[in-house]
Amino acid sequence: MGIILWIVFGALAGWVASALMKNNESLFMNIVIGIVGAVLGGFIMGLFGQSGVNGFNIYSFVVAIVGAVALIAIVRAMRRTT
């Protein structure tokens, strides 16, 4: 995927994950959350023997959202402990 598609993909996935987790973030943070979430989601799916993000499709979008939700949950848990 090209860099522009990664940014768009990350923005969409980050925005959906932020809405699901009731996390109010800026566009830039939604992009970061979505891209890092896609990597994390790919890792999580790899643990279950499935493929990760493999293009701009619905499966990859769901994987990115799952990873972004997990990322937000991890960050929230770390903020509570400090």
Buried (B, 14 or more C-beta within 10 A) or exposed (E): BEEEEBBBBBBBBBBBBBEEBEBEBEEEEBBBBBBBBBBBBBEBBEEEEEEBBEEBEEBBBBBBBBBBBBBBEEEEEEEEEE
